[in-house]
Amino acid sequence: MYFDTHAHVNFSAYKDDGEKVLKRALDGGVFVVNVGSQYSTSKRAVEYAHKFEAGVWAAVGIHPVHLKVGKFVHRDENELEETEFATKGEGLDYEKFLELAKDEKVVAIGEVGLDYHHFEEGDDVAALIKKQREVLIEAIRLANEVRKPVMLHCWDAYDDLLEILEKHPVVKKGVVHSFIGSHKTAKKFIELGYKIGLNGIATYGESYDKLIREVDLRYILLETDCPYLTPRPLEKGLRNEPLFVKNVAQKIADVKGVSVEEIGRITSENARKIFDIDTSRFQA
């Protein structure tokens, strides 16, 4: 069994075949957490989770790039096309998100966090950083109210994120998703009780091999971040999907010198624990 702990099948990239994609994952032995990036996609993640009796869950939150009015452009040299969408300056409407967060299929608050990478010319950077920090602290309050972990997005802001987590502890801890920092930085999050989420980025070369070798499997979660970050050796530009999390597992297995089945077993157990899920009765 494998566990894609961070997917976005609730995004428009799957508007025509989302349920088929999720069924393909489940048939292939992959459990899935669909993650919201704003209220609409959070609500859709919950709706998707309820379409399946077992094996699909949701996280609800607001991505920091949605906090400003403008646009977000996703560019990655490992993908053929860039993605662009409008951002409306949405905030974290506490009561609306609280209602979603109480749902039995919601296993985490996220994705939430800090993103200092995607500022553009003309942005009031100081004001946006202030808003990101305030919203993250509100999200932590929400997570603690419903006693669920957080799913953290962070880009170019690990020091600030660590500071906030130290000053505003999350009772149920969580995961630093799509981790791209050093082993030393990973260790700081692990010492605070957090897991490290690894996805297709780890397959793009050898630059993350040291991180993979030095982070104990007990602290690693698998993810895809689909539709983005398609893992190798799959074709560049292919739309990512939860089933492809097995390629991430294979990369980790190769670096650590263990079987891919062992990677699947341990990381799935990590996911069960952090999300407080009893999967023993489920048949994916």
C-alpha positions, 0 to 999 in steps of 0.5 A: 500500500502507498499513501499520496498525502498531498494531491490536488485531484480537486483542481480543474486539471481533473474536471473531466476525469477526477473520479476516474483518476482517484479510482485508478489510484485506489485500484493500484493500492494508493490512498489519497488526501486531496488538499484545498488551496482556497475555500472552493477547492477545499470544499471540492476536496471534501466532496470528493472524499465523500464520493468514496467509502474508503481510501480518499480524504481531504485537507482544507486550507488556503494557500498563501498565494491566494491571499493577494489580488492578482495572478499566480504563475506556476513555472517549472523547468521540468514541466512543458507548460506554465500554469496561470490563474487569478488570485482574488485576495481571499482570506481564511474565513474562520467560520466557513473553514471551521464548518469544513474542518469538522467533517469526518473526512477532513484529516488536516488543515492545509495547505497553509503556510508561507510563500516568499518566492512568488512575489512579483514586481509591484507587490507590497511585499511587507504587507503580504508577508504580514498577511501570510503570517497572520493567516497561518497563525489563524490556521493553526488556531483552527487546527488546534480547535478541531485537533487536526494536524497542519499541512504546510506549504513553504517556499523561501521562508523556512526560518520564518515558518520555524519561528511561527511553529515555535511560538504557536505550537500545533497540538497535532503537529503535521507535515512540511509538504514538498520539502526542498530544504537541507537536511539540517533544516529538515532536522529542525522541523523533525525535532518540533514533531513534523514529518517531511513530505517528498514528491517528484522533485526528489526524482529530478536528479541526485541533489536530494539524495543526501536529504533522502539518505539522512532523514529517517524513514520514520519522518517521511511522507510520500506525496505527488502534489499532482497535477504538478511535479510529475516524477521521473522516469515518466515523461516530462509534461505528463499530468501527474496523478496519485498513482505516480507516487510509486515512482517517488517511493522507488526513488527513495528505495533506490537511495536507501537501498531497501525495497519499494514495498518497505518504503510504501509500508513505512511511509503509509504507517507514518501517514496513518499516525499523523492523520489519525486514520485507521486504515486497517479495515479499508481495502484500497 
